[in-house]
Amino acid sequence: MLKAEIYITLKKTISDPQGLTIKHALESLGYKGLQEVRIGKLVTIRLNTGDKKEAKKQVDEMCQKLLANPIIENYSFKIEEVK
């Protein structure tokens, strides 16, 4: 069995209102010197296969077709064995 961890973030050219809100909140709590805060998503999927090559292909297709919006988001993923 394999597990995919998919990280989805807004592209750098897209403003991140959630990140800005959290940055301001952290600064109001006394955390100074924050240059930027950006928010993303983590999606974890367990795959019933042991074939990493096929798993990478499937996860990439999932990201392109549904999980990420390629116009405004970037994604990356890692696949590892689950014991």
Helices and strands as residue ranges (DSSP letters): E 2-10, H 17-28, E 40-47, H 52-62, I 63-67, E 73-81
